[in-house]
Structure formats: structure tokens, C-alpha cells
Amino acid sequence: MERRSFLRTTVVGTSAVALGGSLWAGTAHAVPAQPGPGPYGPIGSADAQGIRLPAGFRSRVVARTGRRVAGTSYTWHPAPDGGACYADGGGWIYVSNSEVSPDGGAGAIRFSSSGDITGAHRILSGTRTNCAGGSTPWRTWLSCEEVDRGYVYETDPWGVKAAVRRDAMGRFKHEAAAADPVREVIYLTEDVTDGCFYRFTPTTWGDLSAGRLEVLRMGSGTSGAVTWAAVPDPSGAATATRNQVSGAKRFNGGEGCHYADDTCWFTTKGDNRVWRYDAAAQRLDLTYDDSLVTGGAAPLTGVDNVTGSSSGDLYVAEDGGSMDICVITPDAVVTPFLRIEGQSASEITGPAFSPDGTRLYFSSQRGTSGSSSGGVTYEVTGPFRR
């Protein structure tokens, strides 16, 4: 996919935001996150990989599009996008989508307990424009097609079991997914300018072959209580899923999605927002909005994929902007964590932490070339808060 470009058409006013829940316990702010000093200090000069990091952190390249992953026979896929990590004995596996069409799919890299690459393999083929997705508690990867009436595919990170298309999760321009094991639902974002925020409730938790697809309903504001309504026809055969329920809340370009501690965070690129859905209270609020930043330039623009650490920090990747991954802390401070230099025609994708929280993986989807054949996947190690 080429660079996305969206114009802001409105500027919203200040609204009250409550950042509750155990992950952001005791935090309440009149406005969403504001710039301030980060937990790791300022980013330094670019390293050998062209990445600017805080003191104490270092980076390495783990894969490049079109080249064999070191020590393996697997050729890394084009346009690496959404990703996740899975514990694998003492090591782990990093899964990555391929956002090309035809034959996007997904691949994976296997690491030992010391971080050495021990293997790489394909886990999904024959699909289109696999953008983001999400992991499940039963250790599968949900790979989402970002095309009109696209599907969700449930895949095996180990590449042993065949991928399965999950029709019941709806046909629309899928972006990301996040599992809520408490309420036993999967949240889903939709990447169109008038998209919806969905939840899928499987008939049996752990089996995504059947269930109920719903859309979030809410008034016109950016903060308040929400309700959910069932989508009559998840296939979208006659009417797009987002247009089947009266009063469905519209979101401008749904992107990344991350769940932890009764909370689902998701991003919308068209208005540079990070949203917080409190699943226990069934309430929606803004965590970040670039138009509400005061006292200087917004540090986070082009919001895209999002992940979180066990400390409660959110890591939000930029599609464009300054090619940053920014951190939003539980006390509502937003600041750049890293920046990739010399790759302004790319976007940062697939941020995910290793199971022990000491390594962060992500990709530059188009690298220095600006094309899907130039993708680079990185690892950053250092004193991450845990």
C-alpha cells in the first residue's frame, strides 16, 4: 500500500477524559495526553541502522524483504506489517503480516532464549493485503485483510496447522484485532473514513467459527457511555457491515488495537487519535488527540499500530509523521521513544514485545526505497520498564 494521506476536516473541543483501570490506575486528566519528558530521556543520534534511540538502547536488523532470514531458507516477505510475539519454550516467535496483493499472507521468525534466530517460515499464503491483526489467548494469530469485504484468517504461528478463514467475524476492510479474555470477545477495527469499531463474541470461547458480530453505538461526542448492537448480516453481501445499524459510531480510519486490564486502546489515523474503551464500564474516551496538544507541536502524528508493555506504557507507531514510535505513559505523557531516519516514504508497523518484555520488534514497511520490496524488520533491546 502506498503512503496514506488524510486531511483533518474538523478540530474538536476539549472533553473530559478519565483514564481508569488497573493499567492506568489513579489517573484522571481534563484533556488527553500531552507532550512531556519521557521515561527514557531524549532520543540520541542515529545508530548504524539509522535509528535514533534513548541512551541504553540498541537496535539490529533481523530481516529484509527479498532476502533470506539469517541462517534459514525463508525469504522475508514484502511490506511487513502487523505483528505479535509468542512464547516458544525458552524462546519466542515473531509473526509478521505482508501487506501486498495478491498473496500477502504472513511469515514468522523463531528466536532462542538468547535472542538468536533459529528459524523462519510461512504461516499464511493466498490472501490479500494483510495489514494488522491480533493474537488470541489460545496462541493463534488473526491476520486481517485490509480490502473491501476482506476476511480474518486464523493462523498458527508455528506454521504446523493450516490457516482457517473466519467468516463469522465479518467481511469488511479489516485492520486490527484484540482479544478480551474476561468478556470473551474480540475487538476489531475498520480502516475506512466512516468505519466502525466492532466486537465479535464467539459462540464458544476459543472457537471462532461461529458467533455474534456487533458495532459500537454512541452519540456524536468523544467521551461517554456506549452500547452495542448486532450486525444483521456480517457477510455484508447487500449492505456494508458499517451501514447496517442505525446510530453506529463512526471512526475516521481505524488502525491498531491493543487490550490489557479491562481496556481496549485503538487508533484512528484520519484524525490522529488514540481511543480508550473501558470494557468494564462500557465507556469510550480519548487518550490522545493531536489537535488537543497545547504548548507546542504534536509529537505523535500519523497514528497507526499500537502495543503495550507490562508497565502500562503504550507504544504507538507512525505511518508518516517523523517516523517515530511514541510512548504514552500511564500518567498521560506522550513523547518519541525512537525515530527512523532517512525513510520518510515508509511507515512503522508491527510493534510487539518479546514475552519477557526486553525486546521490541517492528518493521519499516518500505524502508529507504519507498516500495514494498524495501521492507526492514528490526529488534530494539534495552532497559524497558516492566
DODO-243641 format. One record per residue (C-alpha): residue number from 1; residue in three letters; y, z, x negated. Coordinates in steps of 0.2 Angstrom, whole numbers. Example, Ala and Ser with C-alpha at 12.3 -4.5 7.8 and 13.67 -1.06 7.14 Angstrom:
residues 2
1 ALA -22 39 -62;
2 SER -5 36 -68;
***
This chain:
residues 386
1 MET 0 0 0;
2 GLU 17 -4 -6;
3 ARG 31 9 -8;
4 ARG 36 16 9;
5 SER 54 17 13;
6 PHE 61 26 28;
7 LEU 80 29 33;
8 ARG 85 45 40;
9 THR 92 42 58;
10 THR 97 60 63;
11 VAL 102 76 55;
12 VAL 95 92 63;
13 GLY 104 108 65;
14 THR 99 125 59;
15 SER 85 133 68;
16 ALA 77 150 66;
17 VAL 60 150 56;
18 ALA 48 163 55;
19 LEU 36 162 40;
20 GLY 22 174 45;
21 GLY 4 176 42;
22 SER -5 184 28;
23 LEU -2 170 16;
24 TRP 17 172 19;
25 ALA 17 190 24;
26 GLY 34 198 27;
27 THR 44 183 25;
28 ALA 57 178 38;
29 HIS 72 166 35;
30 ALA 86 159 45;
31 VAL 83 142 38;
32 PRO 69 133 29;
33 ALA 65 134 11;
34 GLN 80 132 -1;
35 PRO 81 127 -20;
36 GLY 80 141 -32;
37 PRO 71 147 -48;
38 GLY 53 143 -48;
39 PRO 38 155 -53;
40 TYR 35 145 -69;
41 GLY 53 141 -75;
42 PRO 61 124 -78;
43 ILE 51 109 -82;
44 GLY 52 103 -100;
45 SER 52 86 -109;
46 ALA 39 73 -105;
47 ASP 22 75 -114;
48 ALA 11 61 -121;
49 GLN 6 56 -104;
50 GLY 24 55 -98;
51 ILE 23 71 -88;
52 ARG 36 85 -88;
53 LEU 29 102 -86;
54 PRO 34 120 -87;
55 ALA 30 130 -103;
56 GLY 12 134 -105;
57 PHE 5 120 -95;
58 ARG -3 104 -102;
59 SER -9 88 -95;
60 ARG -23 75 -98;
61 VAL -29 58 -91;
62 VAL -46 59 -83;
63 ALA -47 42 -76;
64 ARG -38 25 -75;
65 THR -41 11 -62;
66 GLY -52 -3 -68;
67 ARG -59 7 -82;
68 ARG -75 17 -84;
69 VAL -73 35 -82;
70 ALA -76 43 -99;
71 GLY -95 45 -103;
72 THR -100 37 -86;
73 SER -104 19 -80;
74 TYR -92 21 -65;
75 THR -77 11 -64;
76 TRP -62 21 -57;
77 HIS -56 13 -40;
78 PRO -39 6 -37;
79 ALA -24 15 -28;
80 PRO -32 33 -30;
81 ASP -25 43 -15;
82 GLY -30 59 -6;
83 GLY -42 71 -15;
84 ALA -51 88 -15;
85 CYS -62 98 -26;
86 TYR -79 106 -23;
87 ALA -89 119 -32;
88 ASP -104 112 -41;
89 GLY -114 125 -49;
90 GLY -103 132 -63;
91 GLY -93 116 -62;
92 TRP -84 106 -49;
93 ILE -82 88 -41;
94 TYR -65 80 -38;
95 VAL -66 67 -24;
96 SER -53 53 -23;
97 ASN -49 40 -9;
98 SER -45 22 -13;
99 GLU -30 15 -3;
100 VAL -34 -3 -3;
101 SER -41 -16 9;
102 PRO -54 -22 10;
103 ASP -67 -10 3;
104 GLY -56 5 0;
105 GLY -68 20 1;
106 ALA -69 34 -11;
107 GLY -76 40 -28;
108 ALA -79 56 -37;
109 ILE -79 64 -54;
110 ARG -90 78 -59;
111 PHE -85 92 -71;
112 SER -94 105 -81;
113 SER -89 123 -81;
114 SER -78 120 -96;
115 GLY -70 105 -88;
116 ASP -79 91 -97;
117 ILE -83 76 -87;
118 THR -102 74 -84;
119 GLY -102 60 -71;
120 ALA -94 49 -59;
121 HIS -100 40 -43;
122 ARG -95 31 -27;
123 ILE -96 41 -11;
124 LEU -89 28 2;
125 SER -88 9 2;
126 GLY -84 -4 15;
127 THR -69 4 23;
128 ARG -51 0 23;
129 THR -35 9 16;
130 ASN -42 26 14;
131 CYS -27 36 12;
132 ALA -29 55 13;
133 GLY -42 66 22;
134 GLY -48 83 20;
135 SER -63 94 16;
136 THR -74 104 28;
137 PRO -81 121 26;
138 TRP -99 113 25;
139 ARG -93 104 9;
140 THR -91 86 15;
141 TRP -75 75 13;
142 LEU -67 67 28;
143 SER -60 51 22;
144 CYS -47 44 34;
145 GLU -42 25 37;
146 GLU -23 23 37;
147 VAL -24 7 48;
148 ASP -21 4 67;
149 ARG -36 11 76;
150 GLY -44 17 60;
151 TYR -58 29 59;
152 VAL -63 45 50;
153 TYR -78 44 39;
154 GLU -88 60 34;
155 THR -94 58 16;
156 ASP -105 68 4;
157 PRO -95 72 -12;
158 TRP -112 72 -22;
159 GLY -115 54 -16;
160 VAL -133 58 -10;
161 LYS -131 57 9;
162 ALA -124 41 17;
163 ALA -107 42 24;
164 VAL -105 43 43;
165 ARG -92 36 54;
166 ARG -85 50 66;
167 ASP -79 40 81;
168 ALA -76 56 92;
169 MET -62 61 80;
170 GLY -52 46 87;
171 ARG -46 29 82;
172 PHE -28 29 76;
173 LYS -18 27 60;
174 HIS -26 42 52;
175 GLU -18 51 37;
176 ALA -25 69 33;
177 ALA -36 82 40;
178 ALA -38 101 38;
179 ALA -52 112 44;
180 ASP -48 129 53;
181 PRO -65 139 52;
182 VAL -58 153 63;
183 ARG -54 142 78;
184 GLU -67 130 73;
185 VAL -56 114 74;
186 ILE -50 100 63;
187 TYR -31 96 62;
188 LEU -26 78 60;
189 THR -10 69 56;
190 GLU -5 51 61;
191 ASP 6 40 49;
192 VAL 17 31 61;
193 THR 35 34 65;
194 ASP 31 41 83;
195 GLY 15 49 78;
196 CYS 6 65 85;
197 PHE -2 80 77;
198 TYR -20 82 83;
199 ARG -34 94 84;
200 PHE -52 90 86;
201 THR -64 103 92;
202 PRO -82 99 89;
203 THR -95 102 102;
204 THR -105 111 89;
205 TRP -95 118 73;
206 GLY -102 109 58;
207 ASP -107 93 68;
208 LEU -93 81 70;
209 SER -102 68 81;
210 ALA -95 74 97;
211 GLY -81 85 103;
212 ARG -63 85 111;
213 LEU -48 77 104;
214 GLU -31 84 108;
215 VAL -12 82 105;
216 LEU 1 95 102;
217 ARG 14 96 115;
218 MET 31 105 113;
219 GLY 49 102 118;
220 SER 62 92 108;
221 GLY 66 106 96;
222 THR 59 110 79;
223 SER 53 128 82;
224 GLY 44 136 96;
225 ALA 28 139 106;
226 VAL 16 124 108;
227 THR 2 119 120;
228 TRP -12 106 118;
229 ALA -18 93 129;
230 ALA -34 82 129;
231 VAL -33 64 124;
232 PRO -42 55 139;
233 ASP -48 40 128;
234 PRO -50 44 109;
235 SER -55 26 106;
236 GLY -38 20 110;
237 ALA -46 4 117;
238 ALA -32 1 131;
239 THR -18 13 126;
240 ALA -15 21 109;
241 THR -20 39 107;
242 ARG -2 45 104;
243 ASN 4 37 121;
244 GLN -10 44 132;
245 VAL -2 61 135;
246 SER 14 64 143;
247 GLY 25 76 133;
248 ALA 16 74 117;
249 LYS 27 80 102;
250 ARG 32 65 91;
251 PHE 32 66 72;
252 ASN 40 54 60;
253 GLY 26 48 48;
254 GLY 13 62 47;
255 GLU 6 64 30;
256 GLY -3 78 21;
257 CYS -11 93 29;
258 HIS -17 110 22;
259 TYR -25 125 31;
260 ALA -25 143 25;
261 ASP -25 160 33;
262 ASP -22 155 51;
263 THR -9 142 46;
264 CYS -9 123 45;
265 TRP 5 115 35;
266 PHE 8 97 37;
267 THR 22 85 31;
268 THR 32 71 39;
269 LYS 39 58 27;
270 GLY 51 49 39;
271 ASP 62 65 39;
272 ASN 56 74 23;
273 ARG 50 89 32;
274 VAL 36 102 29;
275 TRP 30 110 45;
276 ARG 21 126 48;
277 TYR 9 128 63;
278 ASP 4 146 66;
279 ALA -13 144 74;
280 ALA -15 162 79;
281 ALA 2 162 88;
282 GLN 1 144 93;
283 ARG 19 141 87;
284 LEU 27 127 76;
285 ASP 41 130 64;
286 LEU 49 121 49;
287 THR 45 126 32;
288 TYR 56 113 23;
289 ASP 69 100 28;
290 ASP 79 91 15;
291 SER 94 89 27;
292 LEU 95 108 29;
293 VAL 96 111 10;
294 THR 113 119 5;
295 GLY 122 121 -11;
296 GLY 116 105 -20;
297 ALA 104 90 -19;
298 ALA 87 92 -11;
299 PRO 74 95 -24;
300 LEU 60 88 -13;
301 THR 61 70 -5;
302 GLY 48 58 0;
303 VAL 36 72 5;
304 ASP 18 67 6;
305 ASN 1 75 1;
306 VAL 1 94 1;
307 THR -11 108 -5;
308 GLY -10 126 -8;
309 SER -15 139 -21;
310 SER -23 156 -18;
311 SER -6 164 -22;
312 GLY 1 156 -6;
313 ASP 11 143 -16;
314 LEU 12 126 -8;
315 TYR 12 111 -19;
316 VAL 20 95 -11;
317 ALA 18 78 -19;
318 GLU 32 65 -18;
319 ASP 30 47 -13;
320 GLY 45 41 -22;
321 GLY 59 54 -24;
322 SER 59 59 -43;
323 MET 40 58 -44;
324 ASP 38 76 -43;
325 ILE 26 89 -37;
326 CYS 36 103 -30;
327 VAL 31 120 -26;
328 ILE 37 130 -11;
329 THR 34 149 -14;
330 PRO 30 162 0;
331 ASP 47 168 -2;
332 ALA 54 151 3;
333 VAL 60 144 -13;
334 VAL 57 126 -17;
335 THR 58 119 -35;
336 PRO 50 105 -45;
337 PHE 33 110 -53;
338 LEU 31 94 -63;
339 ARG 38 76 -64;
340 ILE 31 60 -70;
341 GLU 42 49 -80;
342 GLY 43 30 -80;
343 GLN 33 27 -64;
344 SER 46 25 -51;
345 ALA 37 12 -42;
346 SER 22 23 -39;
347 GLU 18 39 -28;
348 ILE 9 55 -32;
349 THR -7 58 -22;
350 GLY -22 69 -20;
351 PRO -16 86 -27;
352 ALA -31 98 -27;
353 PHE -35 113 -37;
354 SER -52 117 -45;
355 PRO -62 130 -37;
356 ASP -56 144 -49;
357 GLY -38 139 -47;
358 THR -35 135 -65;
359 ARG -34 116 -65;
360 LEU -23 104 -54;
361 TYR -29 86 -51;
362 PHE -18 72 -44;
363 SER -15 54 -46;
364 SER -1 42 -49;
365 GLN -7 29 -37;
366 ARG 1 14 -45;
367 GLY 5 20 -62;
368 THR 18 11 -73;
369 SER 13 -6 -66;
370 GLY 18 -3 -49;
371 SER 2 -11 -42;
372 SER -14 -4 -35;
373 SER -23 -9 -51;
374 GLY -12 3 -61;
375 GLY -18 20 -54;
376 VAL -20 35 -66;
377 THR -28 52 -61;
378 TYR -23 67 -71;
379 GLU -28 85 -74;
380 VAL -15 99 -77;
381 THR -21 116 -84;
382 GLY -10 132 -87;
383 PRO -6 149 -80;
384 PHE -6 145 -62;
385 ARG -3 160 -50;
386 ARG -19 166 -42;
***
